Amino acid sequence: MRPTRLKSTPKSVSFVAPFPKGACDAVCFLLGHFLRENGFPTAEYVNGIRLVDGESHAWIETDGTIVDITGDQLAEIAEEAIVTRDAT
């Protein structure tokens, strides 16, 4: 069996094209791992779905603090990164 070699094309890197739209799962997985390895052992992945439109989103919570670095993909959030204890 011969290995198949794939050439990189714009379609193969489409994951990053709409960033941060649709990237919250992967970003939170990586961020959560980084935080746990660097002094935040309680960092955990959290996700939710808005009942109004079915839009899903993911973020990190650690010791009561919400960390969201892809929240600006949602129209109502202007900040590029959110670190807060306010869950509303």
JOBEL-V46948 format. One record per residue. N is the residue number from 1. RES is the residue in one letter. OMEGA is omega in degrees with one decimal (NA if undefined). NEAR is the number of other ideal C-beta (glycine too) atoms within 12 Angstrom. D_LAST is the distance of its C-alpha to the last C-alpha in Angstrom with 1 decimal. Layout:
n=N res=RES omega=OMEGA near=NEAR d_last=D_LAST
n=N res=RES omega=OMEGA near=NEAR d_last=D_LAST
//
This chain:
n=1 res=M omega=179.0 near=3 d_last=55.6
n=2 res=R omega=178.8 near=4 d_last=54.6
n=3 res=P omega=176.7 near=5 d_last=51.1
n=4 res=T omega=178.3 near=6 d_last=49.4
n=5 res=R omega=179.3 near=6 d_last=48.2
n=6 res=L omega=175.5 near=9 d_last=45.4
n=7 res=K omega=178.5 near=9 d_last=45.4
n=8 res=S omega=177.1 near=9 d_last=42.1
n=9 res=T omega=177.5 near=8 d_last=41.3
n=10 res=P omega=179.5 near=10 d_last=38.4
n=11 res=K omega=-176.9 near=11 d_last=37.4
n=12 res=S omega=178.4 near=11 d_last=37.2
n=13 res=V omega=-176.4 near=13 d_last=34.6
n=14 res=S omega=178.0 near=14 d_last=32.4
n=15 res=F omega=-176.3 near=16 d_last=29.4
n=16 res=V omega=-175.0 near=15 d_last=28.9
n=17 res=A omega=-177.3 near=13 d_last=29.8
n=18 res=P omega=-174.8 near=13 d_last=26.5
n=19 res=F omega=6.5 near=18 d_last=24.4
n=20 res=P omega=-177.5 near=28 d_last=21.5
n=21 res=K omega=176.7 near=21 d_last=21.5
n=22 res=G omega=-176.4 near=20 d_last=22.1
n=23 res=A omega=-171.9 near=24 d_last=22.3
n=24 res=C omega=179.5 near=34 d_last=19.0
n=25 res=D omega=-178.0 near=23 d_last=20.8
n=26 res=A omega=-179.4 near=19 d_last=23.7
n=27 res=V omega=179.7 near=31 d_last=22.0
n=28 res=C omega=175.7 near=32 d_last=19.7
n=29 res=F omega=-179.4 near=22 d_last=22.8
n=30 res=L omega=179.9 near=20 d_last=24.6
n=31 res=L omega=179.2 near=31 d_last=22.0
n=32 res=G omega=177.8 near=30 d_last=21.4
n=33 res=H omega=179.7 near=18 d_last=25.2
n=34 res=F omega=-178.5 near=18 d_last=25.6
n=35 res=L omega=178.8 near=26 d_last=23.2
n=36 res=R omega=-179.9 near=18 d_last=24.8
n=37 res=E omega=-174.9 near=12 d_last=28.2
n=38 res=N omega=169.3 near=12 d_last=27.4
n=39 res=G omega=178.0 near=11 d_last=26.2
n=40 res=F omega=-172.2 near=21 d_last=22.9
n=41 res=P omega=-178.9 near=13 d_last=24.2
n=42 res=T omega=-180.0 near=17 d_last=21.0
n=43 res=A omega=179.8 near=27 d_last=19.3
n=44 res=E omega=177.3 near=24 d_last=18.5
n=45 res=Y omega=177.4 near=26 d_last=17.8
n=46 res=V omega=173.5 near=25 d_last=14.8
n=47 res=N omega=-179.2 near=21 d_last=14.7
n=48 res=G omega=178.7 near=19 d_last=13.3
n=49 res=I omega=176.7 near=12 d_last=14.6
n=50 res=R omega=-179.6 near=13 d_last=13.3
n=51 res=L omega=-176.1 near=8 d_last=15.4
n=52 res=V omega=-174.1 near=8 d_last=16.1
n=53 res=D omega=179.1 near=11 d_last=18.0
n=54 res=G omega=179.7 near=9 d_last=18.2
n=55 res=E omega=178.0 near=20 d_last=17.0
n=56 res=S omega=179.3 near=20 d_last=16.3
n=57 res=H omega=179.4 near=33 d_last=14.7
n=58 res=A omega=178.3 near=32 d_last=15.1
n=59 res=W omega=179.2 near=36 d_last=13.9
n=60 res=I omega=171.0 near=37 d_last=15.0
n=61 res=E omega=177.7 near=27 d_last=13.7
n=62 res=T omega=179.0 near=27 d_last=16.2
n=63 res=D omega=177.6 near=16 d_last=16.4
n=64 res=G omega=179.0 near=16 d_last=12.7
n=65 res=T omega=177.6 near=21 d_last=12.3
n=66 res=I omega=177.6 near=28 d_last=10.7
n=67 res=V omega=-177.5 near=31 d_last=13.5
n=68 res=D omega=-178.9 near=34 d_last=13.5
n=69 res=I omega=175.6 near=29 d_last=16.7
n=70 res=T omega=-178.8 near=32 d_last=16.9
n=71 res=G omega=-177.8 near=29 d_last=13.6
n=72 res=D omega=173.3 near=21 d_last=15.9
n=73 res=Q omega=177.9 near=27 d_last=17.6
n=74 res=L omega=-173.1 near=25 d_last=15.0
n=75 res=A omega=-175.5 near=12 d_last=16.1
n=76 res=E omega=-179.3 near=14 d_last=13.0
n=77 res=I omega=-177.3 near=21 d_last=12.5
n=78 res=A omega=-175.9 near=11 d_last=15.4
n=79 res=E omega=177.3 near=17 d_last=15.2
n=80 res=E omega=178.8 near=15 d_last=17.5
n=81 res=A omega=-179.8 near=19 d_last=15.8
n=82 res=I omega=171.6 near=27 d_last=12.5
n=83 res=V omega=-172.9 near=22 d_last=12.7
n=84 res=T omega=171.5 near=19 d_last=10.0
n=85 res=R omega=-178.5 near=13 d_last=9.1
n=86 res=D omega=-177.0 near=10 d_last=5.6
n=87 res=A omega=-178.6 near=13 d_last=3.8
n=88 res=T omega=NA near=5 d_last=0.0
//
